[in-house]
Amino acid sequence: MQRLRINPAGLALYLFGLVVVSLAGMSLAGVLLYIFYLYLLFPLFSFVLLLAVIIKFRYYENFSTEHPYKGENVSYTLLLANETPLSGAFVDVQFKLISPDASQHLQQLTTVVKRGQTRKETHTLTFPYRGIYKVGIDRIELYDVLRWFVFRPKVWFRTFYVYPRIVELKRVFPTLQNVVEASGQGQGVINDHTLFKALSEYRDGIPIRHIAWKKFASTGVPFLREYEKTSWPGVEIYLDLRREQEPHRRILEREDCSVEILTALVHYFLRHGVPTGVHAANGRERFDFSGDSPSYFSEFYRETISLSFEGDVSPAEVYQSDLRERLIRSGTIIIISHRPDAALLELALNAGRSELAVFLIINQSGLAQTEKEAQSKRIASLSGVGKNLVCVNTSNAIKESLEA
C-alpha cells in the first residue's frame, strides 16, 4: 500500500532548531537572518523535490522465464527509472526471496538514481529444488535528502511453482511389470472373505487355508471356498513424507528424489492405463490421488507441489490404517521410503505370504557412502526381500534402478 511517512525524529530536530534559530533571529540580522529563512524553507523545498520524484518514479521487473524448471538459472532484472528533471531519487529497495532451503538471499539496494536516468540491477536466481519460490521486491522506499519524508509505493513479487523432473521409463523391474500386463484382464485380484462365491475342487500346490473342512468331512474330498474378488488390477503407491531434521541441501535433494521416483512410476502406469492410487500423510494433512489413464497425469503433476515433508508418520502406519478401513482397491502396493525401518522391511518380507504384493523402493539419495554401505549390508542380511525391494542410489539413477 502506498503511504507517505514523516520521520518523527527529524521533525523534532527541525522544530528544535527552528526555535533556536528563531530566538537568535530576534537579535540578529543580515546573514544570520538569511540562514534563518533558509533553515525554515529547506525542508519544504526538499519535500517538494520528493513529490516531483514520486510522480515521475517508475520501476520495472523482468524474469528471463515465467515458468522455471528445477535446476534452472533465471535472470532477474530490476529497472529503477527517475523520469523527473528536477532531482535525483534517493531509493532503498528490500527484496523478497523465499525458497525451500532459505539459503539464497538478495542484498538490500541503497542508491541514488540521477535525474532523468535509469538504474539497472541484475541478479541470477537458482531454482535447485521442487517447491514454491517467492521472488521480487518486498519494499521500495523513496526519501528526501534529509530522510525526513519517506514514501513507499505499491510493490509486487512473483510466485513460482517449480515442479519435479519427469523421468521417462520404458519399463519397470520384472516383478512389477506383471502389474502392467494384468491391468487389462478386467477381474479382481484380492479375495473378499465376506463374499462367498462357490466351492471348487482342491488341486495340488494350492494353500489349504480356505479348505471347506465340513464338506471334506462329509465327502472325503477336499474342496476350497472361492470368494468374490473386490480389488482390481492396479497399484497403490505410498510415499514416505517423514523429515527428521531442519531442511538443508542433502535433505532437500533426498526429498526431491523420492518425489521424482513417485512421478516416474505414476507417469509410467497411467501411460499404460494401469489404475494408480497415491497416498501420503505427514501427520498434519494427507495426500490422495487416483487415476487410470494418461489424462490424469497433469492433475497429479500439479498436485505434487503440495507434497510437504514433515512429521514422523511412517507410510507403514498409513498403509495398515487403509488396510483396516478396507480402502485399498488394488493388489499391488509400492512404498517409497528414505527410512527403511523394521515395519517397512517386515511388509516386504511378508509380501509372499499375502494376497497383496508389497514392493519397497528405498531412496538412498543424500546418504553418505558409508551410510549407504551400512544400509545395503543390513538389507542383504534379510532373506526373501530381494525381488520385492529396489534401491535408488541417487536421483540420477532413478531410470536405471526402476528399469533393472
N, C-alpha and C positions, 0 to 999 in steps of 0.2 A: 504494500500500500504506500502511495506517495505521501510524504509528510515533511514539513519544514520544522526543524528543531533549533531552538536557541540555546547556546551553551550558557548555563546559569553562572558558572564561574567567570566566564568572560564578561557577561553582563554586569555582575557585581563589581568586577575590576574596573569596568568602564565608568560605572556610576561613582565609584570611589574616586577615580581620577578626575571625573568631571567636577566633583565637589572641591577637590584640592585645587584644580586649575581655576575654578570659579572664584575661590577665596583669594587666590593670588591675583586674578584678573581685576579685582576691585581696586587694587592699589597700583597696578602696573598697566602700562600701555605700550604702544608700538609693537615691537617684535613679539613680546610675550602675549599681547592680546591676539596677534595673528596666530600664534601657536594655540591659544585657547580655542579659537574658532576652528582651526584645523583638527584639533583633537575632538571637537564636538561633531564635526561633519564627516570625518574619515570613516567611521563605522557605517554611516548611512551610505556613503559612496561605495564602500566595499560590498554592502548588501545589494545595491543596485546592480553592480557588476555581476554578482552571483545570480541575480534574477535573469540577467541577459544570457548568462551561460546556461541556466536551467532551460530557458525557452529554446535554445539552439543546440542543446547537447543531444547526441544520439549514440546508441551502442548497437552493435550487430554481432551475433554469434553464428558460427558456422562449424559443422562437423563434416568430415570427409565422407561419412556414411550415416544413414539414418537407421540402419539395421546391422549393427556389428555382429560378427560371429565369434565364437570362442577362440581366443588366441590372437585375434586381430589387433593391430595397432591403428588407432584412429587419431587423425589430426584435428585438434580443436583450436579455432581461431577466434579471437575477440578483437573487435574494432571499436575504439573509443573516438568518436568524432565531435570536435568542438567547432561548430559552424559560425560562432559569433566572431566578429572582427574587433570586439571591444576588449576582451580579457582572456587570459589563459584559464583553463579549467583545472582546479585542484581536485583530484579524484582519489578515492580509496575503493578498491574492489576486493571483496572477500568471495572466494569460490566455494562451491559445494562439490564434494566428491565422496559419495558413499558407495562402497563396493563390498563384496563378500569378505575380503581379507583385511580391509581397513588399512592396508599398507601404503596405498597411494594417497597423495595429497598435493594440492596446488598452493603455492606460496601467495600470501596476500600481496596485491599490487598497489603501491602508492606512487602516484606520478602526477606530473603537470602536463596537460595537453595544451600546447600553444594555440593561440587564436587562429582559427581558420585551418587547423591541421588535424590529422588523424593518427592515433597511436595504435599500432598493431601488436597484439600479443598472441603467440602461438605455443601450444603445448601438445605433446604426444601422449595420448592416453592408451593404456593397455587393458584388454578385457580377457585376462587369462583363465577365468573360471566361469562356470554357469552361474547365473543369478541375476539379480536386479541391481543396476547401477544408476545412481542419480548424479548427474554431472551438469555443471554450468555455474551461473552466478548465484551466490547466496545473498549478496548485498552490495549495492553501489552507494557511495556517499559523495556528494558534491559539496564543497565547503568554500567559504571565502578565505581571503589571505590571512585573516585573524583567527580563523576557526571558531568564530563566534556564532555563525549560522551554518547549519548542515541540512542538506536536502537529500532525501532518499527516494529515488524514482522506483516505479514498479519494476520488478525483475522476474525472470523465469529460469527454470532449469529443465533439463531433459531427463526423461526416464527411459533407459534402455533395458530391454529384456534379452539376455544372452542365453541361448539355448544350448544343450549338449550336442556334441557331434553325432552324426548318424553313421554308424559303421555298417556297411552293406555286407550281409552274409550270403554266401552261395548255398550253404548247407549248415546243419548243426551236427554235433557229435552223434555217432551212430545210435546209441541207446535212446537219444531224444528224437532222432529222425523218425522213429516209428510213430510218434505222435502226429507228425505231419501226414504220414501215409494213412493213418487211421481216421483222420478228420473227415473223410468223405464217406465213411461207412454208414452213417446215419443211425447208429444204435448206441445205447448207453454202455458205460464201461464199469460202473460201480453198482453192486447189488444193494438194493434196499431191503433189509431183512424184515421190514414190517409189511412188505407187499409180496405175499406168497404167490407163485405163478403155477408151478406144476412139479411132478416128480419125474426124474429121469434115471435110467439105469446107470449104476456105478461102472466106471471104467478105470483100468489100472493107471496109476500115476496121479489121479485126481485127489486132492486133500479130502480127508474124511470128516472134517469138522461139520459139514452140512448133511451127513447121513441121516435119513429118517429111521431112527432106531426102532420105533414101534412097528413100522412096515417091515423092517428086516426081521424082527422077532416073529411076526405072524406068517411071513412067506419064506424066510430063509434067504431071500435075495436082497442084496444091498441096493437101495435107491438113494438118490441125492435130491434134496429140496432145491428147486430153482426159484429165483426171485426176480421181480421186475428190476430193470436197470434204470436208474434215475439220473445218472450223471453222463453227460455227453462227451465225446472225444474233444479234447482241447487241453489247455494249460491254465493253471493258476500260478501266478508269479508273486512271490513275497519278497519285498525289499527291506533290508536292514537299515533303519534310519538312526541307529544309535550314534551318539557323539559323546566321548568320554572326557574331552578337554576343549579349551577355547580353540577356535579355528586358527590354523597357520597354514603355510604353503603345503606341507605334506598332507595334512588333514583334508584340505580342500581338493587337492589332486586325487586323493583316495575316494572322496565322495563323488567327484565328477566321474571317476572310473566306474563306480557302482551304477550311477545313473546311465552311463553310456552302454554298459553291459545290458541293462534293462531295455534301453531304447533299441539296441541292436536286435534283441530277441523279439520284442513286440513288433518291430518293423518286419522281421522275417516271418513270424507266424501270421500276422494279418495279411501280408502279401500272398500267403498260401491259403488263406481262408480258414485258418485254424481259430476257433473260438478262444479268446485270450482274456483272462482277468488279471488285474494287477492290484495288489493290496500292500499298504504300508501304514504304520502308525508310529508316532513318536511320543505318545503319552498325552499330548495336547490336542492333536487332531489326527484324523485318519484320511488316507487317500485311497480311493477305489475307482477302478476303470474296468470297463468290459467292452469288447468289440469282436467282430467276426469277419471283417472284410477290410481291404486296403483303405476304404473311405473313412474308417475310424481313426487312422493313424494321425492325421493332422490334429484332431481333437486331443488325443493322448499327448502329442508332442507339445502342444501349447500348455497343457497342464503340468508338464514336468518342471516348470518354473516354480510351482508351488510345493515341490518336494523339499521339506525342511528337515535337516538332520539335527536332532536334539534329543535329550532324554535318554532313557535306558530301557526301552521296551524291546525285548527280543522278538524277532519275527517268529520264533518257535511259539511264543505265547499267543501271538496274533493268529497263527495257523491253528493251534489247538483250540482256541476260542471259536474260530469259524467252523472247525470240525464238530464241536459240541453243538453249535447252533444250527448245524446242517446247512451251512451257507456255501459249502464247496460244491461246485457243479461239474468239475472236470476230474478226470482220473489221474492227471499228471501234475505234480507240484514241483515248482522250481523255486528255490530260496537263494537269493543273492546276499551274501554277507561278507563283511570285512572282519568279523569276530566269530570264528567257528568254535563256539563254546560247546560244552558237553551235550546240551539239549539239542543243538543242531546236528552234531555228529551222530547222536542217537537216532534221530529221524532218518538220516542216510543209512545207518546200519540196519534199521528195521524195515527199510523200503521193500526188501524181498519177501517180507512176511505179511504184507498188507496188500489189499486190492488197489491202493493208491501207490503210484510210482513217485518217489521223492528224490529229486536231484538237488545237490548242493553246489553252488558256484561260489568259490572263495576268492575274494578280491584281495590280492596281496600288494596292490599298488600302495606306495607310501611307506612300506616297511623297509627297515634297513636290511642289508643282505643277511646278516646273522639272524635276524628275526624271521626272515623267510625260510632259512635253512632249518631253524628250530621248529617252525610250524610244519614244514614239509615232513620232517622226521616223525613228528607226533602223529601226523595223518597216516604216514606209511606204516606205522606200527599197528594200525587198526585194520583188521581183515574184513573184507566184504563191502568196503565202500568205494573201491576203485572205479567201477563202472557208473556209479551214481555221483561221482564227485569230480569237479573240474576246478583247477586253479588258474587264475589270470594273474600273471606276474606284474605286468604294467598296463597302462591304458593303451600303449602301442601294440600290445599283444592280444587285444580282445578278439580280433578276427581269427588269428591263428589258433587261439585257445578254444574258441567255441566251435570252430570248424573241424578240429582234430578228431 
